[in-house]
Amino acid sequence: MSGPLDGSSALVTGAGSGIGRATCLRLATEGARVLVTDLDEGAAAETARRVEAAGGVASSAGLDVREDLDSVLPELVAERLGELDALVNNAGVGTAGSILETSDADWRLLFSVNVDGVLHCTRALLPGMLRRGRGRIVNVASVAGITGLTNRFAYCATKGAVVSMTRALALDFARTEIRVNCVCPGTIETPWVEGMAASAPDRERFFSEMRARQPVGRLGEADEVAAAIAFLCGPDAGFFTGSAVTVDGGLTAGVPAPRP
């Protein structure tokens, strides 16, 4: 496989399914060697197998982003990739509920994965990028990080933190060749959304309502988010830093007119 990422390397967290898996496949398609990581080591291995079946180069490892990774992650990268060009902080979890329905345990879980995970992985791998004099960091946030969503109190709080962390990181290292951006997906067809639908009283009504709130009239695909991530990892994104790129079918653009 060859493309704009020829000769580069990337590490993707939370890559056992959904957007993470699609991102690994896209990065490999464009020529990157990919280290696939996930809390579920078997799921990470399956993603790596799919990348290799498609003609790409990948390896996999289990990774818990909630842990301090300052020594573990650089060693893993050195062993599997040598050097790192791009880090995609995709690992994330979510819960439903207002502030009154959010337990301390849920709050801490979401922050430990969605926020601490970005901290741990970036803090561990940024020094290597700085030594090399270049690097790309892409954080997967959400439209929930730039606008409120009903019944998603804790999730909105964590994704808002990811957007703000992205901007702060970008400013701190703007005079280097380190570029830090985030993508903010809308409602994307992933196993996570499928799981939400399965727990809803009426699955078909759930998906109908999800489609109706998208101005384009459909849910997004993981591949569409992966394409934006791959662009931000590539050579054409040199003037992008501190950006929150929405991939949301117009969800945050405004209030659409009623459809006829």
C-alpha positions, 0 to 999 in steps of 0.5 A: 500500500502507498499514499501520502503516509508512505514510510510513516508510523502511527499508534491508535488507541481504542482500535479494536472496533468502530472508528479506531478500527476504521482509522487503522485501515485507512492509515495503512491504506495510505502507507503507514505502519500501524500499531493497533492498541485496545484494552481488549487485546483480542479485538486489537489483534483482529484489527491488525489481522484485517489491516494485513489482509488488506495489504497493510503493515500492522501489529497489535498490543493490549493497552489500558490508557487509564494507567501511567504509560510514561515508560511502558508506551515509549518502550512499546513504540520502540519495539514495534515501530522504532519511531512514531510519526502520529498518535491517534487518541481514540479510546473512549467510553460513554454513559447516558444520564443527567447530572442527577443520574450520574454516579461518582463511579461513572464520572470517574470512569469516563474521565479516567478513559476519555481524559486521562487516556489522552494525558497518559498517551500524549505525555508518554509519546510527545517527548519522542516526537519533540526529539525527532522534530516532528509529529502529529497528534489527533484526539477523537473528541465528539460534537458533545465537546462543542455543544450540549447533548441531552442526557449525556452530562458526563460524556459532554464534560469529558469531550469538552475537556478533550477539545480544550486539551487539544487547543492548549497542546497545540498552542504550547508546541505551535513553534515546533513541527508538532501539530495537535488537532481533534475530530468531533464526530456526530452520530456514527454507525459503530458497535457503540451506537448499535449497543445503545440501540439494542438497549432502547425500547424500540430499536427502529425508532431509536435509529429513526430518531438518530437519522432525523436529527442529522441534517443530511438525513443519515448517520455517519460511517466510521470510514468518514471519520477515519478519512479526516483523521488520516488527513490530519496525520498527513503532510497536507495538514501542516497548517492545521493545529488546535482545530476541532474538525466536525464530522457530523453531517451538519449536526452542529451547523445550526437548526435545519428547516423542517423537511417536506 
